[in-house]
């Protein structure tokens, strides 16, 4: 997809990764062909893949099983830019939007590694994951096919 305001586009991979690392939430867009469904998730990012955890059942899981094509969004450094006139207010932000395929992680060691990647997004601590916890958690890997960034006010 071509960005209409090319002067706001971010294409540098290190800059895109920086926005992802600064983000606290990833919004994932899913669809079964009728209505879109967007869900905010805790996440981890490594080597061109996003990782999420979930319960074994629920709408998100059902939608991925029906259609594993997803869209994702991150934003960072968002703030309102005030002005005297209402129509001159704006936002200052950096964002990343991308597309990929969601895949259920079945291998126990890969699940454990994915959970470590997710926790690294939020903490510098090391964690252990009991076998029962790993078994009762669904882990989803999104293999990123494309992504682009946008910034305003920078």
Secondary structure as the mmCIF struct_conf table of DSSP 4:
data_model
#
loop_
_struct_conf.conf_type_id
_struct_conf.id
_struct_conf.beg_label_comp_id
_struct_conf.beg_label_asym_id
_struct_conf.beg_label_seq_id
_struct_conf.end_label_comp_id
_struct_conf.end_label_asym_id
_struct_conf.end_label_seq_id
BEND BEND1 UNK A 4 UNK A 4
HELX_RH_3T_P HELX_RH_3T_P1 UNK A 6 UNK A 8
STRN STRN1 UNK A 9 UNK A 10
HELX_RH_AL_P HELX_RH_AL_P1 UNK A 13 UNK A 22
BEND BEND2 UNK A 24 UNK A 24
STRN STRN2 UNK A 26 UNK A 31
BEND BEND3 UNK A 32 UNK A 35
STRN STRN3 UNK A 36 UNK A 41
STRN STRN4 UNK A 44 UNK A 46
TURN_TY1_P TURN_TY1_P1 UNK A 47 UNK A 48
STRN STRN5 UNK A 49 UNK A 54
BEND BEND4 UNK A 56 UNK A 58
HELX_RH_AL_P HELX_RH_AL_P2 UNK A 59 UNK A 66
STRN STRN6 UNK A 69 UNK A 81
BEND BEND5 UNK A 84 UNK A 85
HELX_RH_3T_P HELX_RH_3T_P2 UNK A 86 UNK A 88
STRN STRN7 UNK A 90 UNK A 105
HELX_RH_AL_P HELX_RH_AL_P3 UNK A 108 UNK A 122
BEND BEND6 UNK A 124 UNK A 125
HELX_RH_AL_P HELX_RH_AL_P4 UNK A 131 UNK A 135
TURN_TY1_P TURN_TY1_P2 UNK A 136 UNK A 136
STRN STRN8 UNK A 138 UNK A 152
#
